[in-house]
Amino acid sequence: MLKAVGQFRIWGLHGWPKDFKVLEEAVAAEEWYWCKYQHTDSKGISRIGIESLRIRWKSWEYYYDLKPAETEESLRDYLENGSLNSRETDKARKLRDELLRMEQERTEV
């Protein structure tokens, strides 16, 4: 669902091009949608771009932790065994890195 909403928003940001095509996509941290896409602009030039946007789908209560503070033991367990990494997050990180390289190449010209 998050990917569909993200695709729709990015498609709309570019004026609803008929040939809009998602080349690669990922969701990081359950809210950040990353998309590599291709479309033809109004001048007939084929464009490839990468964008991200935040899709807030959780209720406001989710953002406030009303539980008691973690115990030292549970924090130690998380630091030793926990991880925020996932395949989706790794894909999103790769898209972000590619976007940074694309922007760097543009500024060097």
Secondary structure, 3 states (H helix, E strand, C coil): CHHHHHHHHHHHHCCCCCCCEEEEEEEECCCEEEEEEEEECCCCCEEEEEEEEECCCCCHHHHCCCCCCCCHHHHHHHHHHCCCCCHHHHHHHHHHHHHHHHHHHHHHC
